[in-house]
Amino acid sequence: MDGRPPGPVDPSPTPPHSPDMEQRVARLETDVAEIKGDVKVLIRDLAELKGTVSNMPTARQIVGLNFGLAIGVAGLVFTIAKHAAH
């Protein structure tokens, strides 16, 4: 083939059909098998990604953790400063 899509297959139910119909159907079957394999890989990868994303903390959790950490560090600094002044 020259890169251009072939014309339609002769719709006649009796021979002669398009001479390259068997080749074209075989190519379609091969392509469909490859597509099915690719879809299986995509589904597996998507399931893995979904599991990874579901275990990630939310923005609210990250902000809360940072806020709590900042309060804790500030409390520690003030406690050290208070005891160092005595």
N, C-alpha and C positions, 0 to 999 in steps of 0.2 A: 504494500500500500504506500501511497505517496504522502501520508500525513493528513490528507483530507478525509472527513468522514465518508464512508461509502453511501451510495444511494439506497433507497428503500429496497427491501427484498421483494421480488415478484410475488404478489398475493395469490397467484393462481394455485389452486389446490392440486393440480396435476402437473407432472413434469413438462417442460423443464423449469426448474427453479433457478434462482440466481446461482451461478456456478460456485461462488465463494461463500454460500450460506453456511455450510458445515464448518468452514474455517472461522467465520464470524461468530457462530454460536459457541464454538469451542473457546474462542478468545473471551467471549462474555462469561462463560462458565468459569474460566480461569480468573478473570477479574473479580467476579462475585465471590469466589473462594478467598481471594486475597483481601477483599473488603471485609468479609466475615471475620477473618483473622485479625485484621486491624481493629475492628469494633470490639472484639473480645479483649484485646490489649487495652483499648481505651476504657472499657468498663472496669477492668482490674485496676488501672491507674487511677481512675476516678474514685473508686472505693477506697483506695489507699489514701488519696488526697482528702477525702471526706473524713476519714479517721484522724488524720493529722490535724485538720482544721478544727475538728470538734474538741481536740485536746488543748487547743491554744487558749490562753486567757483572753477575756474580753477587754475592751478599752476601759470599761468601768473598773474591772479588777486591777488593771495596771495602774490607773490613777489612784485608786484606793490604797494599793500597796505603796506607791511612791509617797502619798500623803502620810500614811502611817509611819513609814520609814523616816520622813522628815520630822514628824512630831517626836518620834523616839530619839532621833539624833539631837534635836533641840533640847529635849528633856535631859539627855545625858550631858550635854554641854553645860546647861544651867546647873545641874547637880555638881559637876566637877568644879565649876566656877564658885559655887556656894561653899563647898568644902575647902577649896583652896584659899578662900578669903579668911577663913577662921584659923 
